[in-house]
C-alpha cells in the first residue's frame, strides 16, 4: 500500500515504483496482482445523508485525519444510521452523528495539522513518546485515547484550520461507474 498526498496524476508511476522497491528489497512476489485504489478525504461533512439515504464510515467522510483509521467511525456511524432508520427518523441522522462524532473528527483534524507542521522530526518525537509510554504501561489505548480525544484547546484551534481543511474533492459518488481512478479524473477528462 502506498499513500499520495499530492501529485495525484502520477499515481500509476508511484505505485509501480513502490512495487519495484519491495520486489528488490523484500523479495516481494505477487501472484495475480490487481490494481486497486482509493482516496482518503478527511472532512467534516455538513451532511451525511441524501434524502433517506444515509452515508456511514468513509463514504460519509468519517475517517481519522491523523492515523487514517476509519473502522471505528464506520461501526459507530453504522450503528447511528441504523438507530435513525429503526426509529423512523432518517432526517435526524445528521444531528445524531454530529453530536457523537464531530468532536472526534475535529480533534483528529487538529492533530493532523500539528503533525504536518512538525514534519518528520515531530513524527519521530511522537513515536518516541508512544514507545516511552508503552514501556511504562503495556496497554497504550489510554494514552492514544487521551492524545486523540477532543479537548477544549482543539475546539478553539479548529476554526483557524477550517479554511485549509475544506475538501476540494468531489463527493464519493461523483465518479463514473467502473472508474478506477485513485482521485477520480473521469469528470475532468
N, C-alpha and C positions, 0 to 999 in steps of 0.2 A: 504494500500500500504506500502510496506517496501523496503528499499534500502540496497544493499550489496555493499561494497567497496572492499572486498576480501573474501576469504574462500567460493568461489562460489560452491564448491562441496557439501556444506551443505545447499544449498538454500531451499530445501523442509523442512528441520528441522526448519530453521529460520522462514519460512512462518507459519508453524504450531504453533510455539511459539508466534508469533505476533498475530495470530488469537485467540489463547487461552488467551493471555493477555487482548485483547479487549472484549472477551466474559466474562471474570471475572470482569474487572474493568469498562467497559462501557455497560455491558449487551447486547453486540452485538448479534443479532440473524440473521443468514444468511439463506436465502431460496434459494435452488438450486445453491449452490456455484460452481463456475468453476475456476479451476486453470489456471491462465494465467501468463505470464512472459515476460520480455523483457530485453534488455541490453542497458544501456546508454554507449556510446562510444564517448567521446569528442575528436575530432581530427580535424586537418586541412587537409582535403584530398588534394592530389595532383591533382586529377581529380574527377569530379562528373558525368562522362559520360563513357559509354562503347559503342563505335561506335556512332550510332544515338540515343541510349537510354540515357536519361538524368535523373539523380537522384536528388531528391529535399528533403528538410526537413531532418529529422533524418536518412532517408535511405542514404543520402549523407554524413552524419556526421555533419550536421549543427544543433548544439544544444548549448545553453549557458552553458558553463562549470561550472559557479558558481551556478546558480539557477536551472539549469536543464530544463529551458524553451526551447521549440522548435517551438511553434506555429508561432511566428513572422518570424523566419528563414524559416519555411515551406511555409508561404504565400509569402514571398519575393522571395525565390528561385523558387517557383512555377511560379510566375509572370515572373521571369528572364528566366526560361526554356521555358515558352510559347512564350516569345518575341523572343528567339533564334529559336524556331521551326517555328513560323509565319514569321520570317524574312528569313526563308530558310537557316539558318546558325547554325545548332546544333554544329558544330565544334567550334563556338565562345563562347559556353556556359561557359567553364572553365574561359576564360578571363573575361566574363561578371560578373559571380558570384564572382570571385576573386576580382574584382575592388569594388564591392558593399559590400561583406560580410567578406572578410578575415581580415580586420582590427578589426571588431567586434568580430570575432572568436578568434583572437589572444589576444585581450584585455580581453575577458572572461577567457581564459586560464591563463593569468597572475593573474587576480582576484582570480581564483580558487586556484592557487598556494599560494598566500598570505593568503587566508582563511585557507588552510590546514596547513600552517606554524604557524598561530596564534592559531589554535585549538579552543576549546570551549570558552576560555576567549575572544579570538578575535571575535568569533561569537556573544557572549553576548555584547561586545562593539559595534559591528556593529548594533545589534538590538537596543541598547540604542541610537545610533546616528540617526537611522531611526525614532524612537519614538520621539526624540527631534525635528527633522526636521518636522515631521508630526504635532506636536503641534504648530509649528510656521506657517506652511502652510499646509492646508489640502490636497493639491494636491502634492503627493510625486513623481509624474512622473519626474519632473525636476531634483530632487535630484538623483533618480535612473538612469536617463539618463546620468547625469554628472558622477556618480560613475562608471557606466559600460562602458562609452564611450571610444573609442580608444584615447590614449594620447601618446605624444612623449616618455615619460619615459617607458610606457608599451611596445612600439615597440622596445625600446632599451633593455628591460629586457627579451623579448620573446626569442631571440636566446639562452640565457643562460638556458632556460627551455626546449627548443625543444627536447633535447635527452631524458629527463624524460617524455615527453609527447607523444613519439612515441607509436602508438597503437600496441598492440600485439594481438589484437582480429582479427579474420578473418573478411572479408567483410560481410555486412549484408546478402548477398545472398549465403553465404557459407554453411549454414545448409542444412540438408536433408529435402525434402518435408514432411510436417506434424510434424516436430520437435517441441517439446515444452520445450526444454532446455532453461533455463534463459540465460546462457552463453553457446552457443552450444558446446556440448561434443560429438556429434554424430561422428564427424570426428576423435575423439580421442579414441573411444570405441574399 
